[in-house]
Amino acid sequence: MPNPHADPVEPTSLPASTPATGPVVQHFRQALLWPLRLVPAPGAAPSHHGPWHVLRDMGEASPWREEVDEYTGDSGRFHERHYNEFVSFLPYVQRFLYGEGRSRSSSSSSSSTSDGTGNDGDSPMRVFRRRDIASVRLVARPGEAPITLDVIHCDLYFFFDIDVVLLNLEVGTDHLSLAQAQDILYRFGRAYPSGWEADGAALHCMASVEWLGADGRVLAASDAQQRDAFLSHVAQHRAPRIAAHWAYLMQPLVSDHSDDPGVLRYRQIEYYRMPVMAYLSLDDPRRLTRDDFVRLALVTGAGGADAHLPYAEHHLADFEHKYCYDRFWVNAGAAPNTRYLCNGHALIVVGDARSEFFCCRDRGVLAQFRHQHFLLFLIAHFQKASLLMFSDQLVEALKKLNIRSTPSVKQFKRAIRASFERFLRFTHRYWFHEISEQAQVRALSHMCATHLRLDPLYDEVKARIADMNTYLDADSLRRQASTVVRLTVVTLFGLIGTVTTGFLGMNLLAEADAPLWRKAIWFGVVFVLTTWLTIYTMVKSQRLSDFIDALSNDKLSLRGKLAALARVWRAGAD
């Protein structure tokens, strides 16, 4: 698998001011994961290659570059943390994340070939990274001092045979107050504002977001405060408008509902708040109150000076059981006082900054957070996004169906068959319940899957696709049965003429010795009459079939059988 976790430069950017009271976050990491659905450009011809080929072909016109795989035998780039990541997963998950290893006999013949379906190489996953954005400057509320976070990496994840792309942005800094960290988790990572205050300030969003280059130049800024632009976009397109700084980050991929030209287009598939991971190294995690943990786990933002629980006490009665993984929440061990918080949408790890193992990015908790924990979080959200994509495709196929149009019906059948086939491939290639036998990875994976309700969603999509496929099978059988009935009727009534004219080899017209031209005329006449009679019988085959059923019914009187015969030629009998 291409490395999404290359050694970052140690964060050095500090916020302008850090409150002296309250817990202090000595080191902060936030990783956003934004699942999006890829859609074809209007009028684009179907392609058998993956969408990453478009980024490859753009060259210098695109800021994205494909990441080189470390799992190639290059010992200089393959480190112990990569090995620890690899062995954390079960073999079938390893094949999904890293591809198939090549044997000595096949390496020479397969190293430069493609399977012809766009999955060139072994790994079903492709990672592209942009390096032009060095940091991001955030202002939580108007008038507050800005906080600058270093951009550790910014990646796009593509998957073979699945029209989904995941944006991964990891940022970090040192020396934040807990309230500042909570606000960043709550406000940063929203694709667009959910509304506006009376004074025009965007609800729940950062007041300002600016992408900065290595030279400190502003590359793009948020436009969440421009209410009219968002309102007019929704009124015109019936779809939300992506904020300018996120739209810039995705380029050359463009929103499907925007007017920007682009071959690679994406569409929102989940909630506008991006799934988030966070690592908080605190001076003393035991100083955190239950209110602090609730706000971190549920990502509700800072509580203010008179902080209290964000929700009713009875609503949070089972908080520790549902959202906390407390196996290491003890004052002992290599990483004492380490607590994991998970609600499916967020995965947070809190620990002691005085613990060397907790802060180690090669063998410790920080390394696990950036490798094993990131991948289990990615797998869960990739599976959910894929299932939602299949559901969307079914809805779109139904919207395009016109049962009175034969081409539309054929296109609908092809779309449903293709969805069924791709869902089978997804099930066997990407769907698994157990990803690891390591207790911690397995427990966190189960927490993510449970909160995201992956199993019920899978069962629902599977049932919908199966229903569609069953309908198509039943419709095909119905059409085949109808064809058989018509052919049977034609054969039955044609048998009458065949037996009658062929009785004892009798010829009604003795034209054996007639001239050729007369034979040709009689042949043409008989051919035309026979063809007309066959076609007429096929036209009346449904009514004739009903007559045959009535004729074979012993309980029906002779008058009823004659009435059934009369209905064959009666207008409106169907």
Order of alpha helices (4+ residues) and beta strands (2+ residues): beta-alpha-beta-alpha-alpha-alpha-beta-beta-beta-beta-alpha-beta-beta-alpha-alpha-beta-beta-beta-alpha-alpha-beta-beta-beta-alpha-alpha-alpha-alpha-alpha-alpha-alpha-alpha-alpha
